[in-house]
Amino acid sequence: MTKNYYQILGVQRDASDADIKKAYRKAALKWHPDKNPDNKEAAEQKFKDVSEAYQVLSDSEKRAIYDQYGEDGLKQGVPEAGFQGGFHFDPGQAEDIFSQFFGSSNPFASMFGGGVGGAQFGGMGNGGGGMPGMRHARGPKKAPPVQQSLYCTLEELFTGCTKKLKITRRRLNADGQTTRQEEKVITIDVRPGWKSGTKITFEKEGDEGPGIIPADIVFILAAKPHPRFERLANDIVFKSRISLKQALTGCTVHIQTLDNRKLAIPINEVVSPGYRKVVRGEGMPLSKSPSTRGNLIIKFDVSFPSQLTEKQKNQIRETLP
């Protein structure tokens, strides 16, 4: 059955990030298995569904794919959109997401009298010093990766660029229990030819908390729409609008490249439906071999006259076979 992540969290489709966080906090605490000892099995499933919904809707890229293509597109991929898919929620991550969100492996301790760090949610046995049904902590756990889209223009992906981003994360104080917020500037060197979907990982740069090893921060490259070109793997596509006369008799297509050169491409062939002009070596650089480039593909949109005089019709009849 297809899951409705918005319905699971109880939010509208236009919900803000703050709305989603608030909804997750409420639902995760409500359905945590240790708070539902009389209905533990059903609560565990609800808790996992809430965690999966939050993992998707709190990530801008996953949410955009889900909104447009649904759960199947998110998990199986959408080739025509350039998204390979492969999202899979591990139910075991529900525990990690809960720990990362609340900044502690045992946020229930203050509510139920458990020792600080002495228990971890999600257990099935009696943990003794903590809340019944919670097991003792198994040592520090690494929080799940934090993913963020990194948008670049096609020009930036053509030439390469450097992006400096300021991140804010929590870090443990010397007492090992309380945290502080700190800012850090990280630098990303975008190489020529990188494609949408490329991942850049900064290990252990995420939030830190008691019993939590900082998460990796993963930036996922995304290309901004371009007014003149469309990228197709290592090729770029340019659409040229020409008249019927030019399609039949030839013309020159003028193109300003991504690195601001001006090309004049002669079209000597008859532009028939589906015809494309391929200009080799004028596409995107290959990321592993920047001196090698893909191709520039020119597609044509032929503009037909709205009407012809009888004289023009006769001329065409005499000229064309």
Phi and psi in degrees as a GROMACS rama.xvg file:
@    title "Ramachandran Plot"
@    xaxis  label "Phi"
@    yaxis  label "Psi"
@TYPE xy
-68.6776  134.964  THR-2
-91.0846  137.948  LYS-3
-102.446  98.0177  ASN-4
-64.1017  -33.7609  TYR-5
-65.9791  -41.6697  TYR-6
-67.4888  -37.7003  GLN-7
-60.9791  -41.0926  ILE-8
-85.9434  -12.1996  LEU-9
74.6545  37.2166  GLY-10
-125.789  163.225  VAL-11
-81.129  164.543  GLN-12
-67.6922  -21.3189  ARG-13
-97.1625  19.0834  ASP-14
-60.9015  141.425  ALA-15
-79.622  169.905  SER-16
-58.9362  -40.2711  ASP-17
-63.4256  -39.6697  ALA-18
-61.9789  -41.7283  ASP-19
-66.8501  -41.5764  ILE-20
-64.302  -43.6829  LYS-21
-62.0578  -42.4733  LYS-22
-66.0507  -40.1951  ALA-23
-64.3063  -45.5267  TYR-24
-54.9759  -47.5099  ARG-25
-65.3896  -46.5741  LYS-26
-70.8616  -38.5651  ALA-27
-65.1842  -41.4143  ALA-28
-68.9616  -35.9818  LEU-29
-66.7189  -41.9881  LYS-30
-101.808  7.62135  TRP-31
-58.8826  130.537  HIS-32
-54.5133  -34.4871  PRO-33
-73.019  -11.7822  ASP-34
-98.1716  0.233978  LYS-35
-131.37  58.6319  ASN-36
-63.0772  -24.5894  PRO-37
-86.2436  -10.9432  ASP-38
-141.394  47.1933  ASN-39
-64.6657  -42.8047  LYS-40
-63.7238  -46.2422  GLU-41
-66.3098  -39.1349  ALA-42
-64.9694  -39.671  ALA-43
-59.1806  -41.8388  GLU-44
-67.3492  -42.0294  GLN-45
-61.6324  -42.1184  LYS-46
-62.5526  -41.2956  PHE-47
-66.9346  -41.4194  LYS-48
-64.1701  -41.1121  ASP-49
-62.7157  -41.3962  VAL-50
-66.4591  -41.1578  SER-51
-64.2951  -43.8458  GLU-52
-60.8216  -42.2426  ALA-53
-66.3358  -41.0112  TYR-54
-61.67  -34.9238  GLN-55
-78.1144  -50.7751  VAL-56
-75.7134  -18.8171  LEU-57
-87.5739  -4.70652  SER-58
-107.73  118.886  ASP-59
-60.5342  -39.5695  SER-60
-70.085  -47.6664  GLU-61
-60.7035  -41.7655  LYS-62
-63.4651  -40.9027  ARG-63
-64.3232  -42.2251  ALA-64
-65.6233  -43.5291  ILE-65
-62.5462  -43.5343  TYR-66
-60.6876  -37.32  ASP-67
-89.0321  -36.2546  GLN-68
-121.564  -2.25521  TYR-69
77.4462  -175.352  GLY-70
-62.855  -38.9038  GLU-71
-63.0225  -42.6355  ASP-72
-63.6338  -37.9894  GLY-73
-66.1759  -41.4205  LEU-74
-91.2101  -29.307  LYS-75
-104.859  -15.8547  GLN-76
96.4295  159.027  GLY-77
-131.914  88.7292  VAL-78
-54.4629  -40.9902  PRO-79
-68.7631  -18.8052  GLU-80
-96.3752  0.634041  ALA-81
75.9358  17.8606  GLY-82
-109.752  121.504  PHE-83
-83.6956  -13.8371  GLN-84
72.9283  -151.193  GLY-85
97.3751  6.02935  GLY-86
-66.2434  127.567  PHE-87
-138.015  125.487  HIS-88
-90.466  122.411  PHE-89
-89.4804  116.279  ASP-90
-53.5884  -27.2363  PRO-91
-65.5915  -18.0191  GLY-92
-73.4614  -16.9218  GLN-93
-56.1649  -40.7389  ALA-94
-64.3384  -42.6388  GLU-95
-66.341  -42.0283  ASP-96
-62.4965  -41.8108  ILE-97
-61.7106  -45.4246  PHE-98
-62.0189  -44.2914  SER-99
-65.9482  -40.0177  GLN-100
-67.1361  -43.401  PHE-101
-90.6688  -3.25143  PHE-102
71.5233  16.9102  GLY-103
-158.746  150.099  SER-104
-77.1024  -11.2279  SER-105
-145.742  70.8108  ASN-106
-67.4923  -12.3368  PRO-107
-80.7317  -10.4095  PHE-108
-56.8398  -45.2141  ALA-109
-69.032  -23.4839  SER-110
-85.7841  -29.7705  MET-111
-122.369  9.18522  PHE-112
83.0677  13.5889  GLY-113
-74.5767  155.564  GLY-114
-69.9771  150.206  GLY-115
-63.9244  122.926  VAL-116
71.2799  5.36166  GLY-117
-85.9432  -7.2399  GLY-118
-150.028  162.594  ALA-119
-134.687  138.926  GLN-120
-64.5733  162.715  PHE-121
92.9481  -0.666395  GLY-122
-78.2656  166.906  GLY-123
-111.782  -16.2037  MET-124
-104.389  -176.805  GLY-125
-86.9241  118.618  ASN-126
-86.6078  -0.515981  GLY-127
81.7784  -93.5955  GLY-128
-71.9432  -10.5132  GLY-129
-108.708  -159.292  GLY-130
-73.1571  140.282  MET-131
-54.6928  137.962  PRO-132
92.3511  -4.02052  GLY-133
-107.217  141.584  MET-134
-95.4234  161.959  ARG-135
-66.6588  149.618  HIS-136
-61.7312  145.046  ALA-137
-103.132  24.7275  ARG-138
95.4012  172.617  GLY-139
-58.1326  141.129  PRO-140
-120.751  144.037  LYS-141
-82.4257  129.972  LYS-142
-67.9833  152.343  ALA-143
-64.6675  153.158  PRO-144
-57.6372  145.566  PRO-145
-102.152  121.258  VAL-146
-106.937  141.638  GLN-147
-145.148  137.318  GLN-148
-75.0824  142.687  SER-149
-120.114  106.097  LEU-150
-88.4426  134.042  TYR-151
-132.673  150.031  CYS-152
-77.3547  163.594  THR-153
-65.4576  -32.3441  LEU-154
-62.9011  -42.105  GLU-155
-65.2532  -36.5495  GLU-156
-75.2214  -21.9797  LEU-157
-77.1707  -46.6942  PHE-158
-95.8335  -18.5913  THR-159
87.0368  155.873  GLY-160
-162.694  172.052  CYS-161
-119.566  127.727  THR-162
-111.781  130.484  LYS-163
-112.738  123.203  LYS-164
-125.29  138.784  LEU-165
-97.3079  125.843  LYS-166
-115.499  151.583  ILE-167
-119.129  128.057  THR-168
-140.801  161.503  ARG-169
-89.2893  141.606  ARG-170
-132.408  145.694  ARG-171
-69.5673  141.952  LEU-172
-81.6812  176.372  ASN-173
-62.6105  -24.1312  ALA-174
-75.1684  -8.92669  ASP-175
75.6709  4.11979  GLY-176
-124.792  -40.5867  GLN-177
-93.8336  159.591  THR-178
-125.461  162.719  THR-179
-132.679  157.946  ARG-180
-94.7313  139.105  GLN-181
-140.422  153.432  GLU-182
-106.487  149.812  GLU-183
-148.362  141.195  LYS-184
-99.3914  123.973  VAL-185
-112.241  150.36  ILE-186
-115.027  132.401  THR-187
-120.349  120.485  ILE-188
-93.5731  102.941  ASP-189
-80.9598  121.559  VAL-190
-87.3163  148.695  ARG-191
-56.1619  132.748  PRO-192
92.8292  -5.83178  GLY-193
-59.1354  146.134  TRP-194
-108.654  160.784  LYS-195
-56.9338  138.911  SER-196
99.3321  -14.8228  GLY-197
-61.2977  134.498  THR-198
-108.439  134.357  LYS-199
-119.088  117.034  ILE-200
-108.126  130.725  THR-201
-111.832  108.631  PHE-202
-71.6616  134.846  GLU-203
56.0095  34.7727  LYS-204
-101.289  4.23156  GLU-205
-87.638  -161.872  GLY-206
-69.0615  145.26  ASP-207
-116.814  147.78  GLU-208
-155.056  175.221  GLY-209
-59.1527  121.147  PRO-210
74.8581  10.3634  GLY-211
-121.996  120.627  ILE-212
-77.9895  133.217  ILE-213
-53.7652  141.149  PRO-214
-72.3607  157.715  ALA-215
-77.8892  143.729  ASP-216
-101.542  124.712  ILE-217
-117.266  119  VAL-218
-96.2619  131.216  PHE-219
-110.986  120.221  ILE-220
-68.2163  135.583  LEU-221
-138.574  134.193  ALA-222
-90.1898  133.673  ALA-223
-73.4171  148.901  LYS-224
-60.232  144.103  PRO-225
-110.982  141.696  HIS-226
-70.7103  -22.5974  PRO-227
-117.327  -30.706  ARG-228
-119.785  155.363  PHE-229
-124.986  132.162  GLU-230
-87.0363  138.145  ARG-231
-134.682  91.5775  LEU-232
59.9578  -116.509  ALA-233
-97.0526  -0.022247  ASN-234
-97.3064  157.671  ASP-235
-123.435  143.372  ILE-236
-111.915  132.062  VAL-237
-121.121  131.735  PHE-238
-101.049  125.001  LYS-239
-115.861  129.256  SER-240
-96.8214  122.604  ARG-241
-130.617  162.414  ILE-242
-82.7516  166.543  SER-243
-62.581  -37.8584  LEU-244
-60.2974  -45.0656  LYS-245
-66.327  -36.6712  GLN-246
-62.4613  -33.4226  ALA-247
-89.4864  -31.7093  LEU-248
-111.713  -8.75304  THR-249
104.213  159.395  GLY-250
-167.844  -177.868  CYS-251
-124.949  129.832  THR-252
-100.583  124.79  VAL-253
-101.452  128.678  HIS-254
-134.016  131.375  ILE-255
-93.0007  121.327  GLN-256
-77.0526  172.466  THR-257
-66.5493  -22.4206  LEU-258
-104.316  24.8752  ASP-259
67.1417  25.9825  ASN-260
-89.0639  160.426  ARG-261
-114.351  121.221  LYS-262
-105.109  142.662  LEU-263
-120.982  105.888  ALA-264
-103.386  112.225  ILE-265
-73.9624  135.493  PRO-266
-113.855  99.5259  ILE-267
-98.4239  -14.4254  ASN-268
-84.1058  160.162  GLU-269
-72.79  127.61  VAL-270
-85.8216  96.8001  VAL-271
-92.5504  165.514  SER-272
-54.8882  129.603  PRO-273
87.714  -5.68994  GLY-274
-69.2588  139.81  TYR-275
-132.992  140.183  ARG-276
-99.2583  124.89  LYS-277
-106.82  122.158  VAL-278
-108.384  106.127  VAL-279
-71.8335  141.675  ARG-280
79.2533  9.26977  GLY-281
-113.496  21.3959  GLU-282
-97.4888  -152.222  GLY-283
-78.5627  146.599  MET-284
-67.995  149.022  PRO-285
-81.0077  129.113  LEU-286
-59.449  -32.6688  SER-287
-89.5053  -8.61807  LYS-288
-150.95  74.9114  SER-289
-58.0861  -21.2731  PRO-290
-75.807  -13.639  SER-291
-101.428  135.826  THR-292
-125.099  156.979  ARG-293
-76.3537  -159.358  GLY-294
-111.955  157.353  ASN-295
-96.6055  124.261  LEU-296
-112.443  121.743  ILE-297
-100.777  119.957  ILE-298
-101.807  152.648  LYS-299
-119.254  139.593  PHE-300
-117.399  105.627  ASP-301
-87.0302  126.042  VAL-302
-94.9444  117.975  SER-303
-89.1616  148.342  PHE-304
-66.3148  147.954  PRO-305
-75.0552  -25.7218  SER-306
-159.425  159.655  GLN-307
-130.963  145.807  LEU-308
-76.3917  165.472  THR-309
-63.8779  -35.6109  GLU-310
-63.3573  -42.5604  LYS-311
-65.0496  -39.8599  GLN-312
-60.9387  -43.9545  LYS-313
-64.5383  -39.3021  ASN-314
-61.0145  -40.772  GLN-315
-67.9378  -41.3897  ILE-316
-60.463  -38.6869  ARG-317
-72.6268  -30.8748  GLU-318
-85.0438  -44.9886  THR-319
-87.2183  147.347  LEU-320
